[in-house]
Amino acid sequence: MLRMLNPGVGFRPGKTLIVPDVGRGDPPAAVAGIEVDKGARLVRALDPSGKWLAVYP
């Protein structure tokens, strides 16, 4: 990505580069539970209300 943002710029000491400002954003939600679905071959991370926070194959 840095090469895409800085075409033609040599990556050498002293060069100025353009970099993304990704920020910190909101902190990740706390995981309250884990659900394993063997049939679907998935693992889900759940918040306290049961909402999916993440799904992993």
MODELLER restraints for C-alpha pairs under 7 A, 6 or more apart:
rsr = mdl.restraints
at = mdl.atoms
rsr.add(forms.Gaussian(group=physical.xy_distance, feature=features.Distance(at['CA:2:A'], at['CA:19:A']), mean=6.58, stdev=0.5))
rsr.add(forms.Gaussian(group=physical.xy_distance, feature=features.Distance(at['CA:5:A'], at['CA:18:A']), mean=6.15, stdev=0.5))
rsr.add(forms.Gaussian(group=physical.xy_distance, feature=features.Distance(at['CA:6:A'], at['CA:17:A']), mean=6.40, stdev=0.5))
rsr.add(forms.Gaussian(group=physical.xy_distance, feature=features.Distance(at['CA:6:A'], at['CA:18:A']), mean=6.24, stdev=0.5))
rsr.add(forms.Gaussian(group=physical.xy_distance, feature=features.Distance(at['CA:30:A'], at['CA:47:A']), mean=6.40, stdev=0.5))
rsr.add(forms.Gaussian(group=physical.xy_distance, feature=features.Distance(at['CA:31:A'], at['CA:45:A']), mean=6.12, stdev=0.5))
rsr.add(forms.Gaussian(group=physical.xy_distance, feature=features.Distance(at['CA:31:A'], at['CA:46:A']), mean=5.66, stdev=0.5))
rsr.add(forms.Gaussian(group=physical.xy_distance, feature=features.Distance(at['CA:31:A'], at['CA:47:A']), mean=5.11, stdev=0.5))
rsr.add(forms.Gaussian(group=physical.xy_distance, feature=features.Distance(at['CA:32:A'], at['CA:46:A']), mean=5.76, stdev=0.5))
rsr.add(forms.Gaussian(group=physical.xy_distance, feature=features.Distance(at['CA:32:A'], at['CA:47:A']), mean=4.94, stdev=0.5))
rsr.add(forms.Gaussian(group=physical.xy_distance, feature=features.Distance(at['CA:32:A'], at['CA:48:A']), mean=5.07, stdev=0.5))
rsr.add(forms.Gaussian(group=physical.xy_distance, feature=features.Distance(at['CA:33:A'], at['CA:45:A']), mean=6.00, stdev=0.5))
rsr.add(forms.Gaussian(group=physical.xy_distance, feature=features.Distance(at['CA:33:A'], at['CA:46:A']), mean=5.03, stdev=0.5))
rsr.add(forms.Gaussian(group=physical.xy_distance, feature=features.Distance(at['CA:33:A'], at['CA:47:A']), mean=6.67, stdev=0.5))
rsr.add(forms.Gaussian(group=physical.xy_distance, feature=features.Distance(at['CA:34:A'], at['CA:44:A']), mean=5.70, stdev=0.5))
rsr.add(forms.Gaussian(group=physical.xy_distance, feature=features.Distance(at['CA:34:A'], at['CA:45:A']), mean=4.79, stdev=0.5))
rsr.add(forms.Gaussian(group=physical.xy_distance, feature=features.Distance(at['CA:34:A'], at['CA:46:A']), mean=6.00, stdev=0.5))
rsr.add(forms.Gaussian(group=physical.xy_distance, feature=features.Distance(at['CA:35:A'], at['CA:43:A']), mean=5.70, stdev=0.5))
rsr.add(forms.Gaussian(group=physical.xy_distance, feature=features.Distance(at['CA:35:A'], at['CA:44:A']), mean=5.01, stdev=0.5))
rsr.add(forms.Gaussian(group=physical.xy_distance, feature=features.Distance(at['CA:35:A'], at['CA:45:A']), mean=6.49, stdev=0.5))
rsr.add(forms.Gaussian(group=physical.xy_distance, feature=features.Distance(at['CA:36:A'], at['CA:42:A']), mean=6.04, stdev=0.5))
rsr.add(forms.Gaussian(group=physical.xy_distance, feature=features.Distance(at['CA:36:A'], at['CA:43:A']), mean=4.56, stdev=0.5))
rsr.add(forms.Gaussian(group=physical.xy_distance, feature=features.Distance(at['CA:36:A'], at['CA:44:A']), mean=6.43, stdev=0.5))
rsr.add(forms.Gaussian(group=physical.xy_distance, feature=features.Distance(at['CA:37:A'], at['CA:43:A']), mean=6.19, stdev=0.5))
rsr.add(forms.Gaussian(group=physical.xy_distance, feature=features.Distance(at['CA:41:A'], at['CA:57:A']), mean=6.17, stdev=0.5))
rsr.add(forms.Gaussian(group=physical.xy_distance, feature=features.Distance(at['CA:42:A'], at['CA:55:A']), mean=6.76, stdev=0.5))
rsr.add(forms.Gaussian(group=physical.xy_distance, feature=features.Distance(at['CA:42:A'], at['CA:56:A']), mean=5.65, stdev=0.5))
rsr.add(forms.Gaussian(group=physical.xy_distance, feature=features.Distance(at['CA:42:A'], at['CA:57:A']), mean=4.70, stdev=0.5))
rsr.add(forms.Gaussian(group=physical.xy_distance, feature=features.Distance(at['CA:43:A'], at['CA:55:A']), mean=5.80, stdev=0.5))
rsr.add(forms.Gaussian(group=physical.xy_distance, feature=features.Distance(at['CA:43:A'], at['CA:56:A']), mean=5.14, stdev=0.5))
rsr.add(forms.Gaussian(group=physical.xy_distance, feature=features.Distance(at['CA:43:A'], at['CA:57:A']), mean=6.46, stdev=0.5))
rsr.add(forms.Gaussian(group=physical.xy_distance, feature=features.Distance(at['CA:44:A'], at['CA:52:A']), mean=6.47, stdev=0.5))
rsr.add(forms.Gaussian(group=physical.xy_distance, feature=features.Distance(at['CA:44:A'], at['CA:54:A']), mean=5.71, stdev=0.5))
rsr.add(forms.Gaussian(group=physical.xy_distance, feature=features.Distance(at['CA:44:A'], at['CA:55:A']), mean=4.46, stdev=0.5))
rsr.add(forms.Gaussian(group=physical.xy_distance, feature=features.Distance(at['CA:44:A'], at['CA:56:A']), mean=6.29, stdev=0.5))
rsr.add(forms.Gaussian(group=physical.xy_distance, feature=features.Distance(at['CA:45:A'], at['CA:52:A']), mean=5.85, stdev=0.5))
rsr.add(forms.Gaussian(group=physical.xy_distance, feature=features.Distance(at['CA:45:A'], at['CA:53:A']), mean=5.38, stdev=0.5))
rsr.add(forms.Gaussian(group=physical.xy_distance, feature=features.Distance(at['CA:45:A'], at['CA:54:A']), mean=5.13, stdev=0.5))
rsr.add(forms.Gaussian(group=physical.xy_distance, feature=features.Distance(at['CA:45:A'], at['CA:55:A']), mean=6.43, stdev=0.5))
rsr.add(forms.Gaussian(group=physical.xy_distance, feature=features.Distance(at['CA:46:A'], at['CA:52:A']), mean=4.65, stdev=0.5))
rsr.add(forms.Gaussian(group=physical.xy_distance, feature=features.Distance(at['CA:46:A'], at['CA:53:A']), mean=5.41, stdev=0.5))
rsr.add(forms.Gaussian(group=physical.xy_distance, feature=features.Distance(at['CA:47:A'], at['CA:53:A']), mean=6.34, stdev=0.5))
